[in-house]
Amino acid sequence: MALRTKRTVWRFLLRSALYLLFFSLVAITLHSFSFGQAPTHVRVFSVVDMSVLQQREKYRQDDGYYPWKSALEEHTYTPDGLLTVNPNGPHPIFELMGNAEKEWKAKLQRASKTLDEAVVEYERRYKRPPPLGFDKWWDYVVKHDVLLPDEYDEIYHDIEPYWGMHPEDLADAERGLEERDDIIVVAKTPGNDKLEIVHTTLKKNPSAFIARISNILKLLEEVEHDLPPLRMSFSPHDNPNMLSDWRIKSMVMEAAKSGTTVRQKKFPPIHTVGWAQACSPSSPAQQNQPPLPALPPHAYEPHFNTSAPKTFIASHRATMDPCLHPSLLVTHGQFLSHGTGPYPQKTLVPRFSLCRTHLHHDIRPPVPYGWISGVGLEEQGDVPWEEKIDERLDWRGSNTGLFASPKTPWSYAQRARLVSLANSVIGNVSILPVPDNEYTRVGEPDEVRLARVNPAWMDVAFVNKAIMCDENGGTCKDMEKMWEFRRSQGRKEEGRYKFIFDVDGNGWSGRFKRLMTTNSLIFKATIFPEWYMSRIAPWVHYVPIQISYTDLYDAVAFFRAHDDLAKHIAMEGKAWSMRFWRNEDMGAYLYRLLLEYARVSSTDRDAMSYKHPSAVREDP
């Protein structure tokens, strides 16, 4: 890592100063050489010392230099996106950071530089030509210096299932969607240069909901005239609700892979209710679905299995998948609010939504809600890393996540559990020791009392008063008895914390962009893969945390002990936010997404594909 070079320089400067002091004392006491000659000897020894330090940095990863490193054992990486800690290995965060930095640098280096390269890479990844208008999209990317022009796999994840549907069935699904409640229909008709809202079925808050979708469309004001005709339906709500049926989705995905389609009449009927219906029969969610938590008055009590192996996130995307991690179904409000889950959709419904989970097939546009440029944050109260005086993990927010009533296990939702855990004085938590370097065995976790660690490490609270709760049922009063509701934090107060947590509310986090633009290190726990997932690197730009929070205290302990690494990720995250999350970056994503959707919803998909000049010339 680049930080190692900086550490080498600081060691060199420190040792040079010590050498100067040493030789000066020798000159004064022994007179073996004059006091004025001391700097000459310092230069000689410093050159030698710098050479040794550089060689040590060069070979520090070589087992021969650190003989104890060869005795370190490997951690285990599992298909569910986790790293399971081997106590005889290094601290896993050293390894996760190193791996992530290598992968991120490789991604930047292999990015396409020309339209020709972008077309070749597109065809390599997706096994088909790009959509019609890809060349104009590329012009937009070049004009606005959009980086990572190949990294749009999130669009593939959203659009690919519809390639397996027959275009006529897809059109029928779109028409049916337009008549459902709370839909905003956006269209670009032939001969019209603009995207327009042409129909709504909103029952409440129409002006606010229309403004939310209009802000998304504004991202394309510069290029909307170049879009082909298309028609799409948006939901203005925070949550997705197009639950997939695994059998149907696997059918269309297999058809898409083979270049064919499946007619809707061949889809199997829907008879079974539940979240797990979106998962493979062999998945953990189908094989071992956890029971729902008990209803009130039973409340969540923080408790960790301190004897369980320690795990950390290696693939954030994989750890968001309830099919692989069924515990998410009983620890997150997105799922708890609907019990065991609704019936899946009887077909794939192409609804554009503000977020989705792995169980849904909603299509995700980039959402500018909460977006900031980053200009003026210092004036609002954010300060440089060195001036952040509070090393506790900070979080403030409302008790959102699900509607709390006597009929919902509201104390088990993600925000409620976090506040309960971070303020508990009962029980223990296991925390890995934090070695000075990556060449030392991490060892077994230590058990630490929450009463000891929480006041020193955590500053977590709900704000103002209980909301989204049943006043008549007594839930609001129950919440205010259970937790302390504090006043909201201002930006100046928030700016003093080195570590800030970002946690899902009712849906995706609208504060992540703002937090990433500060000088603080951001910890993030979420089940919603967002549009930028392929364009960001956990452990390089932010610290990923499991929804269970079983790794939270370990991560806080590590970065409290390694301030230089904490600052490094914080600064990399801020730079990423300023460079990869501009309006132009969201515009490039939405532009390409709509080109893809216009093609897949066309009755002539081949005609809506881009014919690159080089491919045309090579055609016999």
VEXTORBA-63708 format. One record per residue (C-alpha): residue in one letter; x, y, z. Coordinates in Angstrom, 3 decimals, padded with zeros to 6 digits. Example, Ala and Ser with C-alpha at 12.3 -4.5 7.8 and 13.67 -1.06 7.14 Angstrom:
<recs>
REC  resn         X         Y         Z
REC     A   012.300  -004.500   007.800
REC     S   013.670  -001.060   007.140
</recs>
This chain:
<recs>
REC  resn         X         Y         Z
REC     M   000.000   000.000   000.000
REC     A   001.068   003.574  -000.597
REC     L   000.941   004.190   003.130
REC     R   003.932   001.894   003.587
REC     T   006.091   004.264   001.563
REC     K   005.000   007.151   003.772
REC     R   005.800   005.137   006.884
REC     T   009.234   004.375   005.447
REC     V   009.945   008.085   004.963
REC     W   008.838   008.922   008.502
REC     R   011.025   006.146   009.916
REC     F   013.931   007.536   007.890
REC     L   013.416   011.083   009.195
REC     L   013.044   009.904   012.777
REC     R   016.154   007.756   012.631
REC     S   018.129   010.578   011.005
REC     A   017.234   012.833   013.909
REC     L   018.286   010.157   016.386
REC     Y   021.586   009.658   014.542
REC     L   022.247   013.402   014.661
REC     L   021.654   013.439   018.406
REC     F   023.830   010.332   018.920
REC     F   026.844   011.547   016.941
REC     S   026.608   015.014   018.451
REC     L   026.786   013.509   021.940
REC     V   029.705   011.313   020.898
REC     A   031.530   014.346   019.465
REC     I   031.057   016.274   022.662
REC     T   032.074   013.469   025.035
REC     L   034.789   011.570   023.156
REC     H   036.155   014.247   020.786
REC     S   036.796   011.519   018.188
REC     F   035.605   013.916   015.567
REC     S   034.494   017.481   015.651
REC     F   030.923   018.500   016.394
REC     G   030.710   019.943   012.880
REC     Q   031.447   016.552   011.350
REC     A   028.392   014.958   012.934
REC     P   026.056   015.822   010.015
REC     T   028.458   014.126   007.575
REC     H   028.343   010.892   009.542
REC     V   024.586   011.249   009.843
REC     R   024.303   011.467   006.050
REC     V   026.354   008.304   005.626
REC     F   024.379   006.335   008.176
REC     S   021.104   007.791   006.898
REC     V   021.827   006.693   003.342
REC     V   022.586   003.198   004.602
REC     D   019.532   003.208   006.852
REC     M   017.240   004.445   004.080
REC     S   018.556   001.702   001.840
REC     V   017.882  -000.892   004.523
REC     L   014.393   000.459   005.145
REC     Q   013.600   000.435   001.429
REC     Q   014.849  -003.123   001.112
REC     R   012.772  -004.119   004.108
REC     E   009.693  -002.551   002.540
REC     K   010.525  -004.328  -000.711
REC     Y   010.900  -007.713   000.912
REC     R   008.568  -007.369   003.876
REC     Q   006.025  -009.592   002.131
REC     D   008.632  -012.244   001.505
REC     D   008.496  -015.172   003.923
REC     G   012.276  -015.145   004.111
REC     Y   012.342  -011.672   005.623
REC     Y   009.607  -012.391   008.134
REC     P   010.220  -016.041   009.043
REC     W   007.095  -016.037   011.238
REC     K   004.947  -015.067   008.246
REC     S   005.450  -018.481   006.686
REC     A   003.820  -019.922   009.807
REC     L   000.660  -017.841   009.300
REC     E  -002.306  -019.792   008.016
REC     E  -004.933  -018.756   005.478
REC     H  -008.417  -017.512   006.185
REC     T  -011.387  -019.230   004.530
REC     Y  -013.409  -017.490   001.809
REC     T  -016.912  -018.921   001.362
REC     P  -019.381  -018.618  -001.572
REC     D  -021.743  -016.526   000.553
REC     G  -019.300  -013.605   000.411
REC     L  -017.738  -014.008   003.837
REC     L  -014.229  -014.474   005.141
REC     T  -014.084  -016.849   008.099
REC     V  -011.214  -015.956   010.401
REC     N  -008.412  -018.393   011.104
REC     P  -006.865  -017.361   014.453
REC     N  -003.487  -018.474   013.094
REC     G  -003.735  -016.035   010.191
REC     P  -003.165  -012.259   010.063
REC     H  -005.857  -009.831   011.116
REC     P  -008.382  -010.188   008.270
REC     I  -008.836  -006.458   007.682
REC     F  -005.203  -006.140   006.595
REC     E  -005.856  -008.850   004.012
REC     L  -009.245  -007.530   002.904
REC     M  -007.846  -004.039   002.386
REC     G  -004.864  -005.329   000.435
REC     N  -006.979  -007.540  -001.821
REC     A  -009.514  -004.780  -002.446
REC     E  -006.852  -002.227  -003.387
REC     K  -005.282  -004.620  -005.890
REC     E  -008.663  -005.363  -007.480
REC     W  -009.610  -001.682  -007.635
REC     K  -006.335  -000.674  -009.266
REC     A  -006.659  -003.505  -011.786
REC     K  -010.196  -002.379  -012.629
REC     L  -009.015   001.171  -013.259
REC     Q  -006.107   000.007  -015.412
REC     R  -008.129  -002.290  -017.670
REC     A  -010.887   000.260  -018.387
REC     S  -011.650   000.837  -022.066
REC     K  -010.046   003.920  -023.587
REC     T  -011.807   003.959  -026.977
REC     L  -015.207   003.145  -028.422
REC     D  -013.712   000.107  -030.163
REC     E  -012.399  -001.230  -026.861
REC     A  -015.714  -000.543  -025.127
REC     V  -017.650  -002.475  -027.782
REC     V  -015.283  -005.432  -027.546
REC     E  -015.517  -005.467  -023.755
REC     Y  -019.307  -005.183  -023.858
REC     E  -019.576  -008.156  -026.202
REC     R  -017.130  -010.166  -024.098
REC     R  -019.147  -009.606  -020.938
REC     Y  -022.693  -009.825  -022.184
REC     K  -022.419  -012.003  -025.306
REC     R  -024.379  -009.578  -027.494
REC     P  -023.723  -006.220  -029.193
REC     P  -024.390  -002.985  -027.292
REC     P  -027.729  -001.197  -027.654
REC     L  -028.481   001.262  -030.435
REC     G  -027.111   004.685  -029.520
REC     F  -024.058   003.253  -027.760
REC     D  -021.770   005.499  -029.811
REC     K  -023.597   008.638  -028.666
REC     W  -023.518   007.334  -025.108
REC     W  -019.755   006.942  -025.507
REC     D  -019.498   010.551  -026.704
REC     Y  -021.256   011.625  -023.500
REC     V  -018.844   009.546  -021.418
REC     V  -015.820   011.088  -023.138
REC     K  -017.198   014.624  -022.952
REC     H  -017.770   014.371  -019.209
REC     D  -014.707   012.260  -018.431
REC     V  -016.754   009.458  -016.894
REC     L  -014.400   006.827  -015.488
REC     L  -014.825   003.031  -015.585
REC     P  -016.933   003.019  -018.778
REC     D  -017.209  -000.783  -018.719
REC     E  -018.495  -001.176  -015.176
REC     Y  -022.251  -001.295  -015.593
REC     D  -022.973  -004.835  -014.459
REC     E  -025.840  -003.577  -012.285
REC     I  -027.703  -002.722  -015.497
REC     Y  -027.091  -006.264  -016.694
REC     H  -028.482  -007.692  -013.438
REC     D  -031.654  -005.621  -013.867
REC     I  -032.272  -006.010  -017.611
REC     E  -031.023  -009.519  -018.388
REC     P  -034.133  -011.386  -017.090
REC     Y  -036.317  -009.457  -019.538
REC     W  -034.245  -010.734  -022.453
REC     G  -035.764  -014.136  -021.727
REC     M  -039.334  -012.812  -021.974
REC     H  -041.125  -012.522  -025.284
REC     P  -041.430  -008.812  -026.222
REC     E  -045.226  -009.094  -026.534
REC     D  -045.529  -010.458  -023.002
REC     L  -043.207  -007.753  -021.737
REC     A  -045.414  -005.114  -023.376
REC     D  -048.493  -006.669  -021.748
REC     A  -046.782  -006.573  -018.355
REC     E  -045.916  -002.892  -018.860
REC     R  -049.514  -002.027  -019.815
REC     G  -050.863  -003.839  -016.784
REC     L  -048.371  -002.083  -014.543
REC     E  -049.598   001.326  -015.683
REC     E  -052.984   000.651  -014.092
REC     R  -051.659  -000.317  -010.678
REC     D  -051.765   002.134  -007.788
REC     D  -048.988   004.681  -007.260
REC     I  -047.385   004.500  -010.691
REC     I  -045.817   007.349  -012.659
REC     V  -045.576   006.621  -016.386
REC     V  -042.736   008.282  -018.298
REC     A  -042.539   008.208  -022.085
REC     K  -040.622   009.547  -025.042
REC     T  -042.830   009.399  -028.089
REC     P  -041.716   009.489  -031.748
REC     G  -041.015   013.035  -032.845
REC     N  -040.713   014.286  -029.276
REC     D  -037.314   015.357  -027.963
REC     K  -038.171   015.078  -024.276
REC     L  -038.976   012.493  -021.639
REC     E  -042.351   013.380  -020.164
REC     I  -044.635   012.167  -017.404
REC     V  -047.734   011.110  -019.319
REC     H  -049.838   009.267  -016.732
REC     T  -050.056   008.760  -012.958
REC     T  -052.166   006.705  -010.557
REC     L  -051.001   008.466  -007.388
REC     K  -053.377   008.518  -004.438
REC     K  -051.358   010.569  -001.934
REC     N  -048.606   013.201  -002.082
REC     P  -048.721   013.515  -005.883
REC     S  -046.602   016.669  -006.073
REC     A  -043.818   015.257  -003.859
REC     F  -043.758   011.920  -005.680
REC     I  -043.770   013.533  -009.120
REC     A  -040.907   015.815  -008.041
REC     R  -038.906   012.762  -006.941
REC     I  -039.199   011.126  -010.375
REC     S  -038.715   014.434  -012.212
REC     N  -035.366   014.859  -010.457
REC     I  -034.263   011.517  -011.870
REC     L  -035.268   012.546  -015.389
REC     K  -033.342   015.829  -015.079
REC     L  -030.136   013.803  -015.181
REC     L  -030.775   013.318  -018.918
REC     E  -031.734   016.848  -019.959
REC     E  -028.566   017.134  -022.039
REC     V  -029.132   013.934  -024.035
REC     E  -032.826   013.023  -023.849
REC     H  -033.289   014.088  -027.464
REC     D  -030.955   011.238  -028.486
REC     L  -032.984   008.563  -026.714
REC     P  -035.149   006.240  -028.821
REC     P  -038.908   006.123  -028.154
REC     L  -039.729   004.226  -024.970
REC     R  -042.302   003.935  -022.206
REC     M  -041.659   002.983  -018.586
REC     S  -043.418   002.958  -015.224
REC     F  -041.851   004.299  -012.025
REC     S  -042.722   003.713  -008.397
REC     P  -042.031   006.768  -006.208
REC     H  -041.860   004.760  -002.966
REC     D  -038.798   003.832  -000.943
REC     N  -039.276   000.080  -001.199
REC     P  -039.307  -002.504  -003.992
REC     N  -042.233  -004.923  -004.253
REC     M  -041.734  -006.909  -007.465
REC     L  -040.927  -010.189  -005.689
REC     S  -039.540  -012.803  -008.078
REC     D  -040.517  -016.442  -008.338
REC     W  -037.305  -018.459  -008.639
REC     R  -038.801  -020.896  -011.143
REC     I  -039.913  -018.132  -013.494
REC     K  -036.728  -016.122  -013.167
REC     S  -034.525  -019.161  -013.763
REC     M  -036.550  -019.980  -016.898
REC     V  -036.115  -016.528  -018.422
REC     M  -032.451  -016.310  -017.420
REC     E  -031.742  -019.622  -019.129
REC     A  -033.642  -018.454  -022.221
REC     A  -031.698  -015.182  -022.270
REC     K  -028.444  -017.102  -022.041
REC     S  -029.376  -019.245  -025.041
REC     G  -030.720  -016.298  -027.078
REC     T  -034.352  -017.444  -026.959
REC     T  -037.515  -016.348  -025.129
REC     V  -040.219  -018.004  -023.040
REC     R  -043.900  -017.164  -023.452
REC     Q  -045.734  -016.199  -020.286
REC     K  -048.303  -018.966  -020.768
REC     K  -045.512  -021.450  -020.040
REC     F  -044.686  -019.897  -016.680
REC     P  -045.650  -022.125  -013.730
REC     P  -048.606  -020.945  -011.620
REC     I  -047.967  -019.244  -008.274
REC     H  -049.306  -021.211  -005.313
REC     T  -046.836  -020.599  -002.488
REC     V  -046.372  -017.442  -000.474
REC     G  -043.115  -016.211   001.017
REC     W  -039.746  -014.530   000.535
REC     A  -037.991  -017.848   000.045
REC     Q  -039.914  -018.448  -003.198
REC     A  -037.406  -016.108  -004.846
REC     C  -034.593  -018.519  -003.949
REC     S  -033.352  -021.794  -005.380
REC     P  -034.731  -024.952  -003.706
REC     S  -031.150  -025.808  -002.722
REC     S  -030.419  -022.380  -001.200
REC     P  -029.941  -021.823   002.545
REC     A  -033.145  -019.751   002.597
REC     Q  -035.192  -022.681   001.273
REC     Q  -033.361  -025.306   003.284
REC     N  -033.189  -023.499   006.604
REC     Q  -035.495  -020.494   006.774
REC     P  -035.356  -018.993   010.281
REC     P  -038.564  -018.492   012.298
REC     L  -039.976  -015.016   012.713
REC     P  -039.071  -013.229   015.952
REC     A  -041.601  -013.112   018.767
REC     L  -044.085  -010.241   018.732
REC     P  -044.210  -007.536   021.410
REC     P  -044.066  -007.284   024.355
REC     H  -041.036  -009.532   023.802
REC     A  -038.193  -007.230   022.762
REC     Y  -034.848  -007.815   021.088
REC     E  -032.035  -008.352   023.569
REC     P  -028.472  -007.903   022.275
REC     H  -026.760  -011.267   022.310
REC     F  -023.858  -012.647   020.301
REC     N  -022.671  -016.209   020.163
REC     T  -019.172  -015.404   021.376
REC     S  -017.968  -018.923   020.559
REC     A  -018.932  -018.674   016.872
REC     P  -016.117  -018.174   014.324
REC     K  -015.495  -014.563   013.386
REC     T  -016.545  -013.527   009.883
REC     F  -016.015  -010.408   007.760
REC     I  -017.428  -009.244   004.440
REC     A  -015.327  -010.208   001.426
REC     S  -018.076  -009.620  -001.184
REC     H  -020.600  -007.007  -000.113
REC     R  -022.979  -007.912  -002.932
REC     A  -023.106  -011.586  -001.906
REC     T  -023.726  -010.782   001.751
REC     M  -026.810  -008.757   000.761
REC     D  -028.494  -011.882  -000.643
REC     P  -031.161  -013.402   001.656
REC     C  -031.015  -016.617  -000.351
REC     L  -027.458  -017.054   000.934
REC     H  -028.087  -015.339   004.277
REC     P  -031.644  -016.175   005.410
REC     S  -031.029  -014.412   008.730
REC     L  -031.619  -011.169   006.792
REC     L  -035.285  -012.156   006.533
REC     V  -035.693  -011.794   010.310
REC     T  -033.296  -008.917   011.021
REC     H  -034.260  -006.248   008.471
REC     G  -037.422  -004.176   008.266
REC     Q  -037.759  -004.680   004.500
REC     F  -038.690  -008.300   005.200
REC     L  -039.992  -008.188   008.782
REC     S  -042.701  -005.720   007.760
REC     H  -044.327  -008.437   005.615
REC     G  -043.833  -011.427   007.880
REC     T  -042.968  -014.543   005.911
REC     G  -043.431  -012.567   002.697
REC     P  -046.031  -011.938  -000.034
REC     Y  -046.868  -013.971  -003.106
REC     P  -044.327  -013.597  -005.911
REC     Q  -045.357  -011.898  -009.145
REC     K  -046.884  -014.273  -011.696
REC     T  -044.592  -012.817  -014.350
REC     L  -041.675  -010.409  -014.481
REC     V  -042.982  -006.855  -014.136
REC     P  -040.621  -004.113  -015.434
REC     R  -041.192  -001.524  -012.733
REC     F  -038.528   001.149  -012.172
REC     S  -038.009   001.500  -008.411
REC     L  -035.711   003.520  -006.186
REC     C  -034.083   000.351  -004.851
REC     R  -034.429  -003.414  -004.807
REC     T  -033.108  -006.476  -003.020
REC     H  -031.744  -009.703  -004.493
REC     L  -035.249  -011.168  -004.175
REC     H  -036.894  -008.553  -006.387
REC     H  -036.747  -007.798  -010.105
REC     D  -037.428  -004.054  -009.956
REC     I  -035.224  -001.965  -012.279
REC     R  -032.975   000.558  -010.497
REC     P  -032.239   004.039  -011.849
REC     P  -029.663   006.219  -010.084
REC     V  -031.477   008.366  -007.529
REC     P  -030.187   011.927  -006.924
REC     Y  -032.062   012.179  -003.612
REC     G  -029.593   013.433  -000.996
REC     W  -026.936   014.201  -003.607
REC     I  -024.520   017.025  -002.802
REC     S  -021.623   018.488  -004.741
REC     G  -019.352   018.497  -001.712
REC     V  -018.586   022.193  -002.016
REC     G  -018.839   024.038   001.281
REC     L  -018.861   021.059   003.648
REC     E  -016.041   022.597   005.661
REC     E  -018.094   025.747   006.156
REC     Q  -020.959   023.562   007.411
REC     G  -018.778   021.986   010.072
REC     D  -016.746   019.133   008.605
REC     V  -013.089   019.342   009.624
REC     P  -009.849   017.645   008.502
REC     W  -009.183   014.160   009.842
REC     E  -006.564   015.347   012.323
REC     E  -009.058   017.761   013.878
REC     K  -011.736   015.118   014.455
REC     I  -011.508   014.619   018.196
REC     D  -014.137   011.921   018.796
REC     E  -013.145   008.325   017.994
REC     R  -016.528   006.806   018.828
REC     L  -018.765   005.426   016.081
REC     D  -021.483   007.987   015.409
REC     W  -025.054   007.386   014.241
REC     R  -028.225   009.432   014.563
REC     G  -031.517   008.800   012.826
REC     S  -035.223   008.108   013.083
REC     N  -036.676   004.743   014.048
REC     T  -037.627   003.931   010.461
REC     G  -037.413   000.503   008.843
REC     L  -040.953  -000.754   009.354
REC     F  -044.204   000.399   010.925
REC     A  -044.105  -000.519   014.603
REC     S  -047.294  -002.037   015.980
REC     P  -048.286  -004.832   018.365
REC     K  -048.440  -007.068   015.290
REC     T  -044.874  -006.475   014.037
REC     P  -041.531  -007.529   015.599
REC     W  -040.284  -003.948   015.350
REC     S  -037.479  -004.283   017.906
REC     Y  -035.667  -006.725   015.580
REC     A  -035.367  -004.317   012.636
REC     Q  -031.907  -003.089   011.654
REC     R  -031.983   000.357   013.280
REC     A  -033.718  -000.823   016.437
REC     R  -031.150  -003.585   016.948
REC     L  -028.272  -001.165   016.390
REC     V  -029.522   001.295   019.004
REC     S  -030.233  -001.508   021.484
REC     L  -026.825  -003.092   020.936
REC     A  -024.763   000.108   021.064
REC     N  -026.412   001.247   024.308
REC     S  -026.558  -002.074   026.122
REC     V  -024.674  -002.588   029.386
REC     I  -025.599  -006.265   029.675
REC     G  -023.693  -009.123   028.109
REC     N  -020.411  -009.543   026.280
REC     V  -019.048  -009.104   022.787
REC     S  -016.081  -010.956   021.300
REC     I  -013.438  -008.741   019.683
REC     L  -010.361  -009.812   017.760
REC     P  -007.012  -008.548   019.068
REC     V  -005.443  -005.913   016.818
REC     P  -001.791  -006.621   015.929
REC     D   000.537  -003.837   014.819
REC     N   001.047  -005.368   011.374
REC     E  -000.168  -007.985   008.921
REC     Y   002.671  -010.362   009.724
REC     T   001.483  -011.204   013.222
REC     R  -000.983  -013.939   014.159
REC     V  -004.353  -012.402   015.035
REC     G  -005.225  -014.954   017.724
REC     E  -008.511  -015.808   019.381
REC     P  -011.130  -013.142   020.124
REC     D  -011.318  -011.604   023.576
REC     E  -014.621  -011.374   025.404
REC     V  -015.342  -007.811   026.465
REC     R  -018.278  -006.532   028.500
REC     L  -020.624  -004.254   026.556
REC     A  -020.841  -002.063   029.644
REC     R  -017.148  -001.366   029.217
REC     V  -016.845  -000.943   025.473
REC     N  -020.096   000.800   024.492
REC     P  -019.590   004.094   026.364
REC     A  -016.050   004.361   024.994
REC     W  -016.677   003.298   021.402
REC     M  -020.313   004.003   020.501
REC     D  -022.419   007.163   020.210
REC     V  -025.633   005.822   018.701
REC     A  -029.182   007.085   019.271
REC     F  -032.584   007.729   017.787
REC     V  -033.566   011.390   017.478
REC     N  -036.478   013.599   018.474
REC     K  -039.394   011.214   019.125
REC     A  -040.798   007.874   018.043
REC     I  -042.369   007.863   014.569
REC     M  -043.957   005.222   012.314
REC     C  -045.587   003.628   015.353
REC     D  -049.078   002.746   016.588
REC     E  -050.036   005.367   019.159
REC     N  -053.353   003.714   019.953
REC     G  -051.644   000.362   020.383
REC     G  -049.092   001.840   022.766
REC     T  -046.073   001.155   020.572
REC     C  -044.845   004.755   020.524
REC     K  -044.761   004.854   024.330
REC     D  -043.036   001.470   024.428
REC     M  -040.288   002.807   022.159
REC     E  -039.733   005.934   024.213
REC     K  -039.449   003.805   027.361
REC     M  -036.987   001.447   025.691
REC     W  -034.639   004.033   024.153
REC     E  -033.426   007.539   024.803
REC     F  -034.464   009.840   021.966
REC     R  -031.891   012.610   021.671
REC     R  -031.862   015.827   019.710
REC     S  -030.682   015.773   016.095
REC     Q  -027.028   016.434   015.336
REC     G  -025.964   019.436   013.337
REC     R  -023.273   019.146   010.682
REC     K  -020.717   020.775   012.976
REC     E  -021.375   018.256   015.735
REC     E  -021.303   015.341   013.295
REC     G  -018.067   016.635   011.805
REC     R  -016.047   015.966   014.954
REC     Y  -016.432   012.161   014.628
REC     K  -013.841   010.072   012.820
REC     F  -016.218   007.145   012.316
REC     I  -019.814   007.408   011.050
REC     F  -022.256   004.548   010.454
REC     D  -024.696   004.402   007.535
REC     V  -027.662   002.060   008.054
REC     D  -030.743   001.357   005.924
REC     G  -034.025   003.007   006.890
REC     N  -037.271   002.310   005.049
REC     G  -035.271   001.650   001.906
REC     W  -031.867   002.543   000.539
REC     S  -029.789   005.145   002.348
REC     G  -030.279   008.700   001.132
REC     R  -027.399   009.988   003.264
REC     F  -024.563   007.815   001.911
REC     K  -023.450   010.332  -000.722
REC     R  -023.243   013.149   001.811
REC     L  -021.407   011.011   004.348
REC     M  -018.912   009.777   001.773
REC     T  -018.093   013.366   000.867
REC     T  -016.962   014.182   004.409
REC     N  -013.516   013.597   005.906
REC     S  -014.833   010.787   008.125
REC     L  -014.497   007.023   007.697
REC     I  -017.866   005.555   006.726
REC     F  -019.103   002.181   007.935
REC     K  -022.041   000.818   005.920
REC     A  -024.592  -001.962   006.516
REC     T  -027.202  -002.532   003.801
REC     I  -029.230  -005.149   001.929
REC     F  -029.782  -002.942  -001.122
REC     P  -027.257  -003.249  -003.985
REC     E  -027.316   000.206  -005.578
REC     W  -026.467   001.430  -009.071
REC     Y  -022.808   002.131  -008.208
REC     M  -022.037  -001.347  -006.809
REC     S  -019.707  -002.243  -009.691
REC     R  -018.061   001.170  -009.494
REC     I  -017.000   001.265  -005.840
REC     A  -014.687  -000.900  -003.732
REC     P  -015.521  -001.901  -000.157
REC     W  -012.416  -001.801   002.067
REC     V  -010.973   000.843  -000.287
REC     H  -013.702   003.494  -000.079
REC     Y  -015.781   002.425   002.938
REC     V  -015.995  -000.301   005.604
REC     P  -018.710  -002.912   004.889
REC     I  -020.526  -004.268   007.954
REC     Q  -022.876  -007.237   008.221
REC     I  -026.540  -006.620   009.100
REC     S  -025.968  -008.868   012.121
REC     Y  -023.334  -006.381   013.404
REC     T  -021.181  -009.333   014.520
REC     D  -018.142  -007.709   012.887
REC     L  -018.886  -004.138   013.952
REC     Y  -016.841  -003.999   017.146
REC     D  -013.906  -005.742   015.470
REC     A  -013.853  -003.129   012.708
REC     V  -014.092  -000.236   015.160
REC     A  -011.290  -001.731   017.272
REC     F  -009.072  -002.178   014.228
REC     F  -009.415   001.350   012.891
REC     R  -009.126   002.956   016.320
REC     A  -005.773   001.175   016.593
REC     H  -004.681   001.957   013.012
REC     D  -005.443   005.627   012.570
REC     D  -003.345   005.865   009.401
REC     L  -005.361   003.143   007.660
REC     A  -008.627   004.675   008.847
REC     K  -007.643   008.046   007.409
REC     H  -006.525   006.367   004.189
REC     I  -009.948   004.812   003.533
REC     A  -011.717   008.011   004.601
REC     M  -009.747   010.084   002.100
REC     E  -010.094   007.476  -000.651
REC     G  -013.834   007.407  -000.022
REC     K  -014.134   011.170  -000.235
REC     A  -012.101   011.242  -003.455
REC     W  -014.311   008.495  -004.892
REC     S  -017.470   010.436  -004.017
REC     M  -016.183   013.567  -005.722
REC     R  -014.944   011.735  -008.818
REC     F  -017.302   008.793  -009.365
REC     W  -020.612   010.122  -008.025
REC     R  -021.106   013.334  -009.960
REC     N  -024.354   014.223  -011.710
REC     E  -022.599   013.273  -014.945
REC     D  -021.834   009.795  -013.592
REC     M  -025.480   009.250  -012.698
REC     G  -026.419   010.643  -016.107
REC     A  -024.135   008.169  -017.884
REC     Y  -025.660   005.291  -015.934
REC     L  -029.266   006.333  -016.582
REC     Y  -028.537   007.041  -020.261
REC     R  -027.138   003.552  -020.774
REC     L  -029.915   001.957  -018.698
REC     L  -032.631   003.519  -020.867
REC     L  -030.864   002.486  -024.079
REC     E  -030.869  -001.065  -022.758
REC     Y  -034.511  -000.897  -021.710
REC     A  -035.607   000.610  -025.029
REC     R  -033.989  -002.330  -026.806
REC     V  -035.272  -005.135  -024.589
REC     S  -038.829  -003.745  -024.695
REC     S  -038.762  -003.432  -028.506
REC     T  -040.474  -005.981  -030.736
REC     D  -037.355  -005.897  -032.949
REC     R  -034.441  -006.193  -030.570
REC     D  -031.926  -006.803  -033.321
REC     A  -032.809  -003.531  -035.040
REC     M  -032.292  -001.775  -031.706
REC     S  -028.727  -003.096  -031.409
REC     Y  -025.651  -001.044  -032.207
REC     K  -023.811  -001.985  -035.396
REC     H  -020.224  -000.929  -034.875
REC     P  -018.521   000.229  -038.135
REC     S  -015.636  -002.218  -037.707
REC     A  -018.083  -005.104  -037.305
REC     V  -019.998  -004.018  -040.404
REC     R  -016.810  -003.890  -042.469
REC     E  -015.823  -007.358  -041.326
REC     D  -019.231  -008.829  -042.174
REC     P  -018.921  -011.085  -045.270
</recs>
